[in-house]
């Protein structure tokens, strides 16, 4: 981490977290972030759901909700980028404050509630996206929608022409009763609408499903059964958690979803369970607590074909991306893996 980045991070952490986040996006657009472009090597190149990734380290949804910094993020070293969540209509989300740093725990709690500029505005920005980046969109539903399941398909119809993949997000804890859509029957119906919208696009868009880390075994089995029906191209495991176990920060009692370091073990166990339940037939993307090359590698060995991060950037800055990518390359080489794909699932049993 450069001295400039250290000073910048200290300054941002002195501000309200949501204000700091907005300034970080502006700084990236002003050219103050990394400019290396996607980092790659023969070992790091991999494929997921037909997408050729230069490396398996991606940016999770939520960092760039409104697709405002795609050019800068495309130069930051990520193998792929996910923006959103987007809803059909703009919505302000929940009242502020709604984002809290838990510095002692290297974590964050948010209860944003799908605040975004709406699918039309986001689609216009996606239409100007960098051509050399893999960009996906997290699909959401308006809080006051009379048919939330239909909202996901509506967003994909509007934004789908400009993205490489789309993620169905029914696992956010910050929209009331949204997680009810993870139930088998509701999810099948929702996915049917999304797939119909996808089939109407002029290019194939893989559909990913983002699941909660708080699902029980029966819930995970339902998800696995649905994947066998062929509507889902990959699973993202996991979203934020409602658990507060082991936290030290004064903000630990705030409502919302917890992300960051405390989520690592819980999300990795769910990842390994999904690998076992799906028998490796559907690609998995590991999210939750990734803040080092070693943690990214652990997710891959637990069953992930790729990983995503977000909260760790609050504490490690954008230079963390290059460190994780290059460190992962070294770990793969150390253990004799010639490709990422060779390492996927080799440590799954350690998490079951």
ABEGO torsion letter per residue (X at the ends): XBAAAAAAAAAAAABBAAAAAAAAAAAAAAGABBAAEBBBBAAABBBBGGBBBABABBBBBGABAAGAAAAAAAAAGBABBBBOBBBABBBAEBBOBABBBBAAAGBBBBBAGGBBAEAAAAAAAAAABBAABBBBBBBBBBAABABAAAAAAAAAAAAAAABABBBBBAABAABBGAAAAABAAAAAAAAAAAAAAAAABABBBBBBBBBBAABBAAAAAAAAAAAAAGABABBBOBBBBABABGBABAAAABBEBBBEAAAAAAAAAAAAAAAAAAGGABBBBBBGGBABAAAAAAAAAAGBABBBBAAAAAAAEAAAAAAAAAAAAAAAAAAGBABAAAABGAAAAAAX
